[in-house]
């Protein structure tokens, strides 16, 4: 669950999750993806939502080239 509350200097996002199902690193990665998406939406609101990225360029490189290196 993502809880969002308003604060004097912005928003506070708090993630609640079942620790029996998810590791903290998984939720941290998911929160990072959410941050990348929000940043992209704010930077380029004219784009279709499906055109926005969820991962950083570094993570994209890792996913597509490092972990997918099957040659």
PDB file of N, CA, C and O in Angstrom:
ATOM      1  N   UNK A   1       0.843  -1.170   0.000  1.00  0.00           N
ATOM      2  CA  UNK A   1       0.000   0.000   0.000  1.00  0.00           C
ATOM      3  C   UNK A   1       0.887   1.231   0.000  1.00  0.00           C
ATOM      4  O   UNK A   1       1.888   1.285   0.715  1.00  0.00           O
ATOM      5  N   UNK A   2       0.526   2.198  -0.787  1.00  0.00           N
ATOM      6  CA  UNK A   2       1.244   3.467  -0.804  1.00  0.00           C
ATOM      7  C   UNK A   2       0.353   4.515  -0.165  1.00  0.00           C
ATOM      8  O   UNK A   2      -0.728   4.814  -0.672  1.00  0.00           O
ATOM      9  N   UNK A   3       0.804   5.069   0.943  1.00  0.00           N
ATOM     10  CA  UNK A   3       0.082   6.140   1.625  1.00  0.00           C
ATOM     11  C   UNK A   3       0.770   7.456   1.308  1.00  0.00           C
ATOM     12  O   UNK A   3       1.984   7.589   1.457  1.00  0.00           O
ATOM     13  N   UNK A   4      -0.022   8.429   0.868  1.00  0.00           N
ATOM     14  CA  UNK A   4       0.510   9.745   0.540  1.00  0.00           C
ATOM     15  C   UNK A   4      -0.194  10.774   1.407  1.00  0.00           C
ATOM     16  O   UNK A   4      -1.423  10.833   1.457  1.00  0.00           O
ATOM     17  N   UNK A   5       0.603  11.578   2.086  1.00  0.00           N
ATOM     18  CA  UNK A   5       0.031  12.643   2.910  1.00  0.00           C
ATOM     19  C   UNK A   5       0.746  13.949   2.594  1.00  0.00           C
ATOM     20  O   UNK A   5       1.896  13.964   2.154  1.00  0.00           O
ATOM     21  N   UNK A   6       0.037  15.033   2.828  1.00  0.00           N
ATOM     22  CA  UNK A   6       0.581  16.353   2.536  1.00  0.00           C
ATOM     23  C   UNK A   6       1.324  16.892   3.748  1.00  0.00           C
ATOM     24  O   UNK A   6       0.874  16.750   4.885  1.00  0.00           O
ATOM     25  N   UNK A   7       2.455  17.506   3.489  1.00  0.00           N
ATOM     26  CA  UNK A   7       3.258  18.147   4.533  1.00  0.00           C
ATOM     27  C   UNK A   7       3.493  19.598   4.122  1.00  0.00           C
ATOM     28  O   UNK A   7       3.190  19.987   2.994  1.00  0.00           O
ATOM     29  N   UNK A   8       4.026  20.383   5.027  1.00  0.00           N
ATOM     30  CA  UNK A   8       4.259  21.800   4.746  1.00  0.00           C
ATOM     31  C   UNK A   8       5.196  22.004   3.559  1.00  0.00           C
ATOM     32  O   UNK A   8       5.028  22.954   2.794  1.00  0.00           O
ATOM     33  N   UNK A   9       6.177  21.125   3.401  1.00  0.00           N
ATOM     34  CA  UNK A   9       7.167  21.292   2.339  1.00  0.00           C
ATOM     35  C   UNK A   9       7.012  20.307   1.190  1.00  0.00           C
ATOM     36  O   UNK A   9       7.935  20.145   0.391  1.00  0.00           O
ATOM     37  N   UNK A  10       5.868  19.648   1.090  1.00  0.00           N
ATOM     38  CA  UNK A  10       5.652  18.712  -0.012  1.00  0.00           C
ATOM     39  C   UNK A  10       4.777  17.549   0.396  1.00  0.00           C
ATOM     40  O   UNK A  10       3.870  17.694   1.215  1.00  0.00           O
ATOM     41  N   UNK A  11       5.052  16.406  -0.175  1.00  0.00           N
ATOM     42  CA  UNK A  11       4.289  15.195   0.102  1.00  0.00           C
ATOM     43  C   UNK A  11       5.154  14.180   0.823  1.00  0.00           C
ATOM     44  O   UNK A  11       6.373  14.142   0.653  1.00  0.00           O
ATOM     45  N   UNK A  12       4.504  13.362   1.628  1.00  0.00           N
ATOM     46  CA  UNK A  12       5.177  12.258   2.310  1.00  0.00           C
ATOM     47  C   UNK A  12       4.593  10.970   1.752  1.00  0.00           C
ATOM     48  O   UNK A  12       3.380  10.764   1.790  1.00  0.00           O
ATOM     49  N   UNK A  13       5.455  10.108   1.237  1.00  0.00           N
ATOM     50  CA  UNK A  13       5.030   8.816   0.719  1.00  0.00           C
ATOM     51  C   UNK A  13       5.529   7.735   1.656  1.00  0.00           C
ATOM     52  O   UNK A  13       6.715   7.679   1.981  1.00  0.00           O
ATOM     53  N   UNK A  14       4.623   6.879   2.086  1.00  0.00           N
ATOM     54  CA  UNK A  14       4.982   5.788   2.992  1.00  0.00           C
ATOM     55  C   UNK A  14       4.457   4.481   2.402  1.00  0.00           C
ATOM     56  O   UNK A  14       3.265   4.338   2.126  1.00  0.00           O
ATOM     57  N   UNK A  15       5.362   3.545   2.218  1.00  0.00           N
ATOM     58  CA  UNK A  15       5.011   2.239   1.667  1.00  0.00           C
ATOM     59  C   UNK A  15       4.780   1.266   2.812  1.00  0.00           C
ATOM     60  O   UNK A  15       5.609   1.149   3.714  1.00  0.00           O
ATOM     61  N   UNK A  16       3.653   0.569   2.774  1.00  0.00           N
ATOM     62  CA  UNK A  16       3.370  -0.502   3.731  1.00  0.00           C
ATOM     63  C   UNK A  16       3.278  -1.799   2.937  1.00  0.00           C
ATOM     64  O   UNK A  16       2.637  -1.852   1.887  1.00  0.00           O
ATOM     65  N   UNK A  17       3.926  -2.847   3.450  1.00  0.00           N
ATOM     66  CA  UNK A  17       3.924  -4.109   2.717  1.00  0.00           C
ATOM     67  C   UNK A  17       4.118  -5.269   3.683  1.00  0.00           C
ATOM     68  O   UNK A  17       4.580  -5.095   4.811  1.00  0.00           O
ATOM     69  N   UNK A  18       3.757  -6.442   3.215  1.00  0.00           N
ATOM     70  CA  UNK A  18       3.889  -7.663   3.999  1.00  0.00           C
ATOM     71  C   UNK A  18       5.333  -8.153   3.889  1.00  0.00           C
ATOM     72  O   UNK A  18       5.780  -8.555   2.815  1.00  0.00           O
ATOM     73  N   UNK A  19       6.049  -8.116   4.996  1.00  0.00           N
ATOM     74  CA  UNK A  19       7.458  -8.523   4.986  1.00  0.00           C
ATOM     75  C   UNK A  19       7.634 -10.027   4.789  1.00  0.00           C
ATOM     76  O   UNK A  19       8.745 -10.489   4.525  1.00  0.00           O
ATOM     77  N   UNK A  20       6.556 -10.789   4.912  1.00  0.00           N
ATOM     78  CA  UNK A  20       6.625 -12.216   4.605  1.00  0.00           C
ATOM     79  C   UNK A  20       6.639 -12.450   3.093  1.00  0.00           C
ATOM     80  O   UNK A  20       7.098 -13.491   2.622  1.00  0.00           O
ATOM     81  N   UNK A  21       6.133 -11.473   2.342  1.00  0.00           N
ATOM     82  CA  UNK A  21       6.038 -11.618   0.892  1.00  0.00           C
ATOM     83  C   UNK A  21       7.117 -10.859   0.128  1.00  0.00           C
ATOM     84  O   UNK A  21       7.534 -11.289  -0.947  1.00  0.00           O
ATOM     85  N   UNK A  22       7.569  -9.737   0.676  1.00  0.00           N
ATOM     86  CA  UNK A  22       8.504  -8.874  -0.035  1.00  0.00           C
ATOM     87  C   UNK A  22       9.707  -8.539   0.824  1.00  0.00           C
ATOM     88  O   UNK A  22       9.594  -8.367   2.037  1.00  0.00           O
ATOM     89  N   UNK A  23      10.858  -8.450   0.179  1.00  0.00           N
ATOM     90  CA  UNK A  23      12.061  -7.967   0.847  1.00  0.00           C
ATOM     91  C   UNK A  23      12.096  -6.447   0.732  1.00  0.00           C
ATOM     92  O   UNK A  23      11.523  -5.879  -0.199  1.00  0.00           O
ATOM     93  N   UNK A  24      12.759  -5.795   1.663  1.00  0.00           N
ATOM     94  CA  UNK A  24      12.857  -4.335   1.657  1.00  0.00           C
ATOM     95  C   UNK A  24      13.451  -3.832   0.341  1.00  0.00           C
ATOM     96  O   UNK A  24      13.023  -2.802  -0.178  1.00  0.00           O
ATOM     97  N   UNK A  25      14.433  -4.552  -0.198  1.00  0.00           N
ATOM     98  CA  UNK A  25      15.074  -4.139  -1.453  1.00  0.00           C
ATOM     99  C   UNK A  25      14.082  -4.120  -2.615  1.00  0.00           C
ATOM    100  O   UNK A  25      14.179  -3.269  -3.498  1.00  0.00           O
ATOM    101  N   UNK A  26      13.137  -5.045  -2.619  1.00  0.00           N
ATOM    102  CA  UNK A  26      12.124  -5.086  -3.669  1.00  0.00           C
ATOM    103  C   UNK A  26      11.249  -3.848  -3.609  1.00  0.00           C
ATOM    104  O   UNK A  26      10.964  -3.235  -4.638  1.00  0.00           O
ATOM    105  N   UNK A  27      10.823  -3.479  -2.415  1.00  0.00           N
ATOM    106  CA  UNK A  27       9.968  -2.306  -2.244  1.00  0.00           C
ATOM    107  C   UNK A  27      10.750  -1.036  -2.553  1.00  0.00           C
ATOM    108  O   UNK A  27      10.206  -0.105  -3.145  1.00  0.00           O
ATOM    109  N   UNK A  28      12.012  -0.988  -2.161  1.00  0.00           N
ATOM    110  CA  UNK A  28      12.851   0.172  -2.478  1.00  0.00           C
ATOM    111  C   UNK A  28      12.998   0.333  -3.987  1.00  0.00           C
ATOM    112  O   UNK A  28      12.959   1.451  -4.500  1.00  0.00           O
ATOM    113  N   UNK A  29      13.166  -0.771  -4.694  1.00  0.00           N
ATOM    114  CA  UNK A  29      13.277  -0.725  -6.152  1.00  0.00           C
ATOM    115  C   UNK A  29      11.955  -0.258  -6.769  1.00  0.00           C
ATOM    116  O   UNK A  29      11.949   0.554  -7.694  1.00  0.00           O
ATOM    117  N   UNK A  30      10.843  -0.775  -6.252  1.00  0.00           N
ATOM    118  CA  UNK A  30       9.528  -0.367  -6.738  1.00  0.00           C
ATOM    119  C   UNK A  30       9.292   1.126  -6.476  1.00  0.00           C
ATOM    120  O   UNK A  30       8.754   1.828  -7.332  1.00  0.00           O
ATOM    121  N   UNK A  31       9.691   1.606  -5.307  1.00  0.00           N
ATOM    122  CA  UNK A  31       9.558   3.028  -4.985  1.00  0.00           C
ATOM    123  C   UNK A  31      10.412   3.862  -5.937  1.00  0.00           C
ATOM    124  O   UNK A  31      10.000   4.941  -6.361  1.00  0.00           O
ATOM    125  N   UNK A  32      11.589   3.366  -6.269  1.00  0.00           N
ATOM    126  CA  UNK A  32      12.442   4.059  -7.228  1.00  0.00           C
ATOM    127  C   UNK A  32      11.805   4.138  -8.603  1.00  0.00           C
ATOM    128  O   UNK A  32      11.900   5.166  -9.275  1.00  0.00           O
ATOM    129  N   UNK A  33      11.154   3.059  -9.028  1.00  0.00           N
ATOM    130  CA  UNK A  33      10.456   3.056 -10.314  1.00  0.00           C
ATOM    131  C   UNK A  33       9.325   4.072 -10.303  1.00  0.00           C
ATOM    132  O   UNK A  33       9.095   4.772 -11.290  1.00  0.00           O
ATOM    133  N   UNK A  34       8.622   4.145  -9.183  1.00  0.00           N
ATOM    134  CA  UNK A  34       7.530   5.107  -9.048  1.00  0.00           C
ATOM    135  C   UNK A  34       8.075   6.534  -9.128  1.00  0.00           C
ATOM    136  O   UNK A  34       7.460   7.400  -9.750  1.00  0.00           O
ATOM    137  N   UNK A  35       9.216   6.775  -8.505  1.00  0.00           N
ATOM    138  CA  UNK A  35       9.844   8.100  -8.541  1.00  0.00           C
ATOM    139  C   UNK A  35      10.258   8.467  -9.963  1.00  0.00           C
ATOM    140  O   UNK A  35      10.058   9.603 -10.393  1.00  0.00           O
ATOM    141  N   UNK A  36      10.832   7.516 -10.693  1.00  0.00           N
ATOM    142  CA  UNK A  36      11.221   7.756 -12.088  1.00  0.00           C
ATOM    143  C   UNK A  36       9.988   8.093 -12.915  1.00  0.00           C
ATOM    144  O   UNK A  36      10.020   9.022 -13.722  1.00  0.00           O
ATOM    145  N   UNK A  37       8.902   7.348 -12.723  1.00  0.00           N
ATOM    146  CA  UNK A  37       7.667   7.600 -13.461  1.00  0.00           C
ATOM    147  C   UNK A  37       7.115   8.985 -13.145  1.00  0.00           C
ATOM    148  O   UNK A  37       6.772   9.734 -14.060  1.00  0.00           O
ATOM    149  N   UNK A  38       7.022   9.337 -11.863  1.00  0.00           N
ATOM    150  CA  UNK A  38       6.496  10.654 -11.493  1.00  0.00           C
ATOM    151  C   UNK A  38       7.350  11.775 -12.072  1.00  0.00           C
ATOM    152  O   UNK A  38       6.820  12.766 -12.572  1.00  0.00           O
ATOM    153  N   UNK A  39       8.648  11.623 -12.006  1.00  0.00           N
ATOM    154  CA  UNK A  39       9.549  12.633 -12.556  1.00  0.00           C
ATOM    155  C   UNK A  39       9.334  12.792 -14.058  1.00  0.00           C
ATOM    156  O   UNK A  39       9.296  13.909 -14.574  1.00  0.00           O
ATOM    157  N   UNK A  40       9.196  11.682 -14.744  1.00  0.00           N
ATOM    158  CA  UNK A  40       8.970  11.714 -16.184  1.00  0.00           C
ATOM    159  C   UNK A  40       7.623  12.346 -16.519  1.00  0.00           C
ATOM    160  O   UNK A  40       7.518  13.114 -17.475  1.00  0.00           O
ATOM    161  N   UNK A  41       6.598  12.029 -15.739  1.00  0.00           N
ATOM    162  CA  UNK A  41       5.272  12.616 -15.959  1.00  0.00           C
ATOM    163  C   UNK A  41       5.304  14.129 -15.771  1.00  0.00           C
ATOM    164  O   UNK A  41       4.665  14.862 -16.525  1.00  0.00           O
ATOM    165  N   UNK A  42       6.042  14.594 -14.775  1.00  0.00           N
ATOM    166  CA  UNK A  42       6.132  16.031 -14.522  1.00  0.00           C
ATOM    167  C   UNK A  42       6.967  16.745 -15.577  1.00  0.00           C
ATOM    168  O   UNK A  42       6.687  17.891 -15.928  1.00  0.00           O
ATOM    169  N   UNK A  43       7.985  16.071 -16.077  1.00  0.00           N
ATOM    170  CA  UNK A  43       8.866  16.663 -17.079  1.00  0.00           C
ATOM    171  C   UNK A  43       8.208  16.720 -18.455  1.00  0.00           C
ATOM    172  O   UNK A  43       8.381  17.690 -19.193  1.00  0.00           O
ATOM    173  N   UNK A  44       7.451  15.672 -18.796  1.00  0.00           N
ATOM    174  CA  UNK A  44       6.843  15.575 -20.135  1.00  0.00           C
ATOM    175  C   UNK A  44       5.379  15.160 -20.028  1.00  0.00           C
ATOM    176  O   UNK A  44       5.021  14.052 -20.427  1.00  0.00           O
ATOM    177  N   UNK A  45       4.529  16.034 -19.494  1.00  0.00           N
ATOM    178  CA  UNK A  45       3.123  15.658 -19.293  1.00  0.00           C
ATOM    179  C   UNK A  45       2.348  15.448 -20.595  1.00  0.00           C
ATOM    180  O   UNK A  45       1.268  14.857 -20.585  1.00  0.00           O
ATOM    181  N   UNK A  46       2.894  15.930 -21.713  1.00  0.00           N
ATOM    182  CA  UNK A  46       2.195  15.792 -22.986  1.00  0.00           C
ATOM    183  C   UNK A  46       2.274  14.370 -23.550  1.00  0.00           C
ATOM    184  O   UNK A  46       1.489  14.007 -24.426  1.00  0.00           O
ATOM    185  N   UNK A  47       3.205  13.574 -23.057  1.00  0.00           N
ATOM    186  CA  UNK A  47       3.366  12.206 -23.557  1.00  0.00           C
ATOM    187  C   UNK A  47       2.275  11.290 -23.024  1.00  0.00           C
ATOM    188  O   UNK A  47       1.759  11.489 -21.924  1.00  0.00           O
ATOM    189  N   UNK A  48       1.935  10.290 -23.814  1.00  0.00           N
ATOM    190  CA  UNK A  48       1.032   9.241 -23.357  1.00  0.00           C
ATOM    191  C   UNK A  48       1.674   8.551 -22.164  1.00  0.00           C
ATOM    192  O   UNK A  48       2.894   8.389 -22.130  1.00  0.00           O
ATOM    193  N   UNK A  49       0.886   8.147 -21.199  1.00  0.00           N
ATOM    194  CA  UNK A  49       1.433   7.541 -19.982  1.00  0.00           C
ATOM    195  C   UNK A  49       2.282   6.311 -20.296  1.00  0.00           C
ATOM    196  O   UNK A  49       3.234   6.022 -19.570  1.00  0.00           O
ATOM    197  N   UNK A  50       1.959   5.591 -21.350  1.00  0.00           N
ATOM    198  CA  UNK A  50       2.717   4.397 -21.714  1.00  0.00           C
ATOM    199  C   UNK A  50       4.085   4.728 -22.311  1.00  0.00           C
ATOM    200  O   UNK A  50       4.933   3.844 -22.430  1.00  0.00           O
ATOM    201  N   UNK A  51       4.310   5.973 -22.684  1.00  0.00           N
ATOM    202  CA  UNK A  51       5.589   6.379 -23.260  1.00  0.00           C
ATOM    203  C   UNK A  51       6.624   6.722 -22.193  1.00  0.00           C
ATOM    204  O   UNK A  51       7.799   6.908 -22.511  1.00  0.00           O
ATOM    205  N   UNK A  52       6.208   6.808 -20.949  1.00  0.00           N
ATOM    206  CA  UNK A  52       7.114   7.186 -19.867  1.00  0.00           C
ATOM    207  C   UNK A  52       7.904   5.980 -19.366  1.00  0.00           C
ATOM    208  O   UNK A  52       7.431   4.843 -19.394  1.00  0.00           O
ATOM    209  N   UNK A  53       9.095   6.260 -18.916  1.00  0.00           N
ATOM    210  CA  UNK A  53       9.984   5.222 -18.397  1.00  0.00           C
ATOM    211  C   UNK A  53       9.651   4.880 -16.949  1.00  0.00           C
ATOM    212  O   UNK A  53       9.123   5.705 -16.203  1.00  0.00           O
ATOM    213  N   UNK A  54       9.969   3.647 -16.570  1.00  0.00           N
ATOM    214  CA  UNK A  54       9.845   3.213 -15.177  1.00  0.00           C
ATOM    215  C   UNK A  54      11.200   2.954 -14.546  1.00  0.00           C
ATOM    216  O   UNK A  54      11.322   2.881 -13.323  1.00  0.00           O
ATOM    217  N   UNK A  55      12.205   2.817 -15.373  1.00  0.00           N
ATOM    218  CA  UNK A  55      13.540   2.496 -14.857  1.00  0.00           C
ATOM    219  C   UNK A  55      14.530   3.572 -15.277  1.00  0.00           C
ATOM    220  O   UNK A  55      14.331   4.268 -16.273  1.00  0.00           O
ATOM    221  N   UNK A  56      15.591   3.694 -14.506  1.00  0.00           N
ATOM    222  CA  UNK A  56      16.655   4.638 -14.841  1.00  0.00           C
ATOM    223  C   UNK A  56      17.453   4.088 -16.023  1.00  0.00           C
ATOM    224  O   UNK A  56      17.387   2.893 -16.309  1.00  0.00           O
ATOM    225  N   UNK A  57      18.202   4.944 -16.710  1.00  0.00           N
ATOM    226  CA  UNK A  57      19.058   4.444 -17.797  1.00  0.00           C
ATOM    227  C   UNK A  57      20.041   3.368 -17.315  1.00  0.00           C
ATOM    228  O   UNK A  57      20.325   2.419 -18.046  1.00  0.00           O
ATOM    229  N   UNK A  58      20.555   3.510 -16.097  1.00  0.00           N
ATOM    230  CA  UNK A  58      21.483   2.517 -15.555  1.00  0.00           C
ATOM    231  C   UNK A  58      20.790   1.162 -15.355  1.00  0.00           C
ATOM    232  O   UNK A  58      21.359   0.118 -15.671  1.00  0.00           O
ATOM    233  N   UNK A  59      19.563   1.188 -14.831  1.00  0.00           N
ATOM    234  CA  UNK A  59      18.845  -0.067 -14.626  1.00  0.00           C
ATOM    235  C   UNK A  59      18.450  -0.686 -15.960  1.00  0.00           C
ATOM    236  O   UNK A  59      18.469  -1.908 -16.106  1.00  0.00           O
ATOM    237  N   UNK A  60      18.094   0.142 -16.927  1.00  0.00           N
ATOM    238  CA  UNK A  60      17.762  -0.367 -18.264  1.00  0.00           C
ATOM    239  C   UNK A  60      18.972  -1.091 -18.856  1.00  0.00           C
ATOM    240  O   UNK A  60      18.835  -2.174 -19.424  1.00  0.00           O
ATOM    241  N   UNK A  61      20.149  -0.494 -18.723  1.00  0.00           N
ATOM    242  CA  UNK A  61      21.391  -1.119 -19.200  1.00  0.00           C
ATOM    243  C   UNK A  61      21.611  -2.462 -18.513  1.00  0.00           C
ATOM    244  O   UNK A  61      21.953  -3.451 -19.161  1.00  0.00           O
ATOM    245  N   UNK A  62      21.415  -2.490 -17.217  1.00  0.00           N
ATOM    246  CA  UNK A  62      21.580  -3.719 -16.447  1.00  0.00           C
ATOM    247  C   UNK A  62      20.608  -4.796 -16.921  1.00  0.00           C
ATOM    248  O   UNK A  62      21.006  -5.941 -17.137  1.00  0.00           O
ATOM    249  N   UNK A  63      19.340  -4.434 -17.084  1.00  0.00           N
ATOM    250  CA  UNK A  63      18.315  -5.397 -17.488  1.00  0.00           C
ATOM    251  C   UNK A  63      18.518  -5.913 -18.909  1.00  0.00           C
ATOM    252  O   UNK A  63      18.421  -7.114 -19.162  1.00  0.00           O
ATOM    253  N   UNK A  64      18.798  -5.005 -19.825  1.00  0.00           N
ATOM    254  CA  UNK A  64      18.851  -5.384 -21.238  1.00  0.00           C
ATOM    255  C   UNK A  64      20.187  -5.953 -21.686  1.00  0.00           C
ATOM    256  O   UNK A  64      20.232  -6.821 -22.558  1.00  0.00           O
ATOM    257  N   UNK A  65      21.267  -5.475 -21.104  1.00  0.00           N
ATOM    258  CA  UNK A  65      22.578  -5.891 -21.601  1.00  0.00           C
ATOM    259  C   UNK A  65      23.370  -6.765 -20.639  1.00  0.00           C
ATOM    260  O   UNK A  65      24.020  -7.718 -21.068  1.00  0.00           O
ATOM    261  N   UNK A  66      23.328  -6.463 -19.369  1.00  0.00           N
ATOM    262  CA  UNK A  66      24.124  -7.234 -18.415  1.00  0.00           C
ATOM    263  C   UNK A  66      23.446  -8.551 -18.076  1.00  0.00           C
ATOM    264  O   UNK A  66      24.031  -9.618 -18.266  1.00  0.00           O
ATOM    265  N   UNK A  67      22.228  -8.487 -17.579  1.00  0.00           N
ATOM    266  CA  UNK A  67      21.528  -9.712 -17.168  1.00  0.00           C
ATOM    267  C   UNK A  67      21.012 -10.516 -18.351  1.00  0.00           C
ATOM    268  O   UNK A  67      20.756 -11.712 -18.217  1.00  0.00           O
ATOM    269  N   UNK A  68      20.855  -9.881 -19.503  1.00  0.00           N
ATOM    270  CA  UNK A  68      20.305 -10.549 -20.672  1.00  0.00           C
ATOM    271  C   UNK A  68      21.402 -11.000 -21.633  1.00  0.00           C
ATOM    272  O   UNK A  68      21.110 -11.365 -22.772  1.00  0.00           O
ATOM    273  N   UNK A  69      22.629 -10.981 -21.201  1.00  0.00           N
ATOM    274  CA  UNK A  69      23.756 -11.371 -22.050  1.00  0.00           C
ATOM    275  C   UNK A  69      23.826 -12.893 -22.120  1.00  0.00           C
ATOM    276  O   UNK A  69      24.497 -13.536 -21.313  1.00  0.00           O
ATOM    277  N   UNK A  70      23.123 -13.455 -23.098  1.00  0.00           N
ATOM    278  CA  UNK A  70      23.044 -14.914 -23.218  1.00  0.00           C
ATOM    279  C   UNK A  70      23.988 -15.458 -24.281  1.00  0.00           C
ATOM    280  O   UNK A  70      23.981 -16.654 -24.571  1.00  0.00           O
ATOM    281  N   UNK A  71      24.791 -14.586 -24.856  1.00  0.00           N
ATOM    282  CA  UNK A  71      25.701 -15.041 -25.922  1.00  0.00           C
ATOM    283  C   UNK A  71      26.882 -15.789 -25.353  1.00  0.00           C
ATOM    284  O   UNK A  71      27.746 -16.242 -26.104  1.00  0.00           O
TER     285      UNK A  71
END
